[in-house]
């Protein structure tokens, strides 16, 4: 995670996400808030203006000039680099004809970060399945930005005030988890977490590692992966001086007492860890990608196609992701 802040005012780029989802609405709502940062959106201008009209909220869009220094966000105002869509948007109904434009938008966001033009990327949700129809390699933002940056391994972490949860594997089928995880993958994941936290001033972060099987395998009774894969990986990490413990049974790991001991928890697969962190802090939760050469955060929810036409979406998670990115851009690990 590279900190590239050049002034006291960080510059953040926000992507609108799936145009038929709640992303455009959320950008309009975010525009009404106060932030100690400059906000640049990659979005379709007409779509934002239409949402502002329906929501009866003021909105002024200014074309982005990348040669100017960042200025603090002014309520109801957004800097924009417009995204041209190939098809008219029907709210709640994603159109694969717009997938190329969305992928180009993500490509542009990554390029801006890699070229140090922005201090962080914050993403609204996309519809993975429809983008995958156009790009069969697309599995999500995390994997997309990692590939673009030439990183073999990055780490997805969701964070609330009460809990930070990182993942060894992300968007893969549950049936592939046990055959995907090996000692080196666990070691690589923990090293990315450790190094990222150290960069943000947390020396020797305490990392709790989940087991793969129920009760962490019960010494092989419920599966040998924990005994023969996870335990040796933890031993190797400890010998390197990394403050990592485990494997722990995940059903009793995330208690308040354990959260006061450990700085971050490492789950083996997506639905082992994320339901816990979202149950604790849904709406006040940010998705952070560790291991990229720049800061990237996102919301903790999807495109919400079922409510997009109602214009009732909450911008709480996007606001939280923005504020989290601002703190990271200032070299601070949010508490």
Buried (B, 14 or more C-beta within 10 A) or exposed (E): BEBBBEEEBBBBBBBBBBBBBBBBBBBBBBBBBEBEBBBBBBBBBBBBBBBBEEBEBEBEBEEBEEEEEBEEBBEBBBBBBBBEBEEEBEBBEBBBEBBBBBBEBBEBBBEBBBEBBBBBBBBBBBBBEBBBEBEEEBBBBBBBBBBBBEBEEBBBBBBBEBBBBBBBBBEEEEEEBBEEBBBEBBBBBBBBBBBBBEBBEBEEBBBBBBBBBBBBBBEEEBBBBBBEBBBEBBEBBEEEEBBBBBBBBBEEBBEEEBBEEBBBBBBBBBEBBBEBBBEBBBBBBBBBBBBBBBBBBBBBBBBBBEBBBEBEBBBBBBBBBBBBBBBBBBEEBBE
